[in-house]
Amino acid sequence: MKQCSMKSRLKLAQGVALIGVIIVVGTLLLEPGASALAQKPTPQPTGSIQEITASTPNLTLTVGDTVVLSINVIGRQDIEDQRLADDIKFDWSVSGGQLSDGADGTSVSYTAPADPGIYSVTVSPRSGCVGTGLACTATFRLTVRRPGEATGPDAPPRNPEGEIPAILTASGGGQYEVFTPEEGGTFTSENFSVSAGNGIVPNDEIIGVRMAEDGSASNAGMSHHRYTLSGNQYRVSVIDAERAPILSYNLNGTVAVCIPVPGELRTNISSLEMVTKNSNGTLTVMSSSVRISPSLIICGNTSTLPATIAVGIRGTPPPLLEPDPEPTEMLPATGGATPSSASALVWAFLLGIALISIGTLCLRILDRDEFNRA
C-alpha cells in the first residue's frame, strides 16, 4: 500500500515538472509567434513631408525682373518645418523665363522673360513626400508686364491679346465659364451662381470658373467652430488659360457667390451667415445677405478662389452621435490564444520555472525517502 502511495506521489511530482516544462517551452515558442501575429503597421518616418506650398503663389513682374521663389515645407499635423527638406532635393521647372543654375533646394532665383505674359514655375521633391494628389507639388503663377505699364486694381481693365474662348474645358471634362478683365463673367446653375464685374480679373489674364455641389456641409462634433452648418456645401473651382487647376488665385476685387438657404434654416433668416471652409479645418465668415427673389438664397463675397462655401447659424455645432456598440464576434475555438502583452509571457515563463522547481524538489525528496527505506 505504501509502495502504491509512493508511486502515486512520484507520478504527481513528475506530472508537475512536466507541466512546468510544457509552459516554459510554450512561452519560448510563442514569443516570436506573438510578435508576428500582433504585427503593427510600420509607422511613417517622422521626418516625412506632408505638403509643400508656394510662399508667394501669385506674382506680378516686369520683363527682365529677377526674384527669389521659395516654398513652405509642411509636415505632420499641418506644422511648417523647413528642416524636413534638409536632405531632400527638389525639381524646379518653368514655362517661360530662366531659373538659376543647379537649383535643387527650397528656393530658386527666377528671371522673367523679355515677352509679357503669364508663366508658371512648378517644384516637387524627388523623395520624402507622403502627401496625396497635388500636395507634393507647388506652383507659382507669374504675370510678366511691360515696363511702365499700369498695374493693380486701379489700372483700366484690359483683356489679353488674341482670341478669347467662350468656354474652357478642363482635362476631366468639366466646363468652366470664362472670366475676363473687361467683361467679368458669370457661372449660373439652377440654384447657385458666382459672378464678377469688370476689373475683378487682373489685366491680361483670363480664368475659367465653375461651381458645383460638394456634399454635406455638416460640421457636427467640431466644438471649436462658432457656427453650425446646414444643407450642402458648394465648391467654386478655377483654372487658368491653359486649363490647369489654380490652387490659390487673388482677384482685384470680390466675386459674388449665391447658394440656396437650407430648408431647416428658413425660420432663422436674420441669423444666417455665409462661410468659407478653409483647408485647415477653420471657418471664415463672409459679408453676406439673404435675398428672397426669385428664390430664397444667401449671397456673399470673396476675393480669393477656389473656395468652399456653406451656410451657417451662430452657435457651437452639436456633438457627434456615438454609434451603438456592435456585438462582440464569437470566434471559433482554434487552439491557444496569444497572450495580450509581453508581461503575460513573462509571468507564464516564471510559473513554468516554478512548477519545474517544485516537481524536481518533490522527486528528490521521494528519492531520498526511498533511499532511506532501502
Secondary structure, DSSP 8 states (H G I E B T S, - for coil): -HHHHHHHHHHHHHHHHHHHHHHHHHHHHHHHHHHHHT-------TT-B-EEEESSSEEEEETT-EEEEEEEEE-GGG-B-GGGGTT--EEEEESSSEE-TT--SSEEEEE--SS-EEEEEEEEESS-B---GGGG-EEEEEEEE-TT---STTS-----SS---SEEE-TTS-EEEEEBTTTBEEEE-SS-EEEE-TTSS-TT--EEEEEEEEEE---TT-TT-SEEEEEEEEEEEEE-TTS-B-S-EEEEEEEEEEEE--GGGGGGGGGEEEEEE-TTS-EEE--EEEE-SSS-EEEEEEEEESEEEEEEEES-------------------S----SSHHHHHHHHHHHHHHHHHHHHHHHHHHHHHHHH-
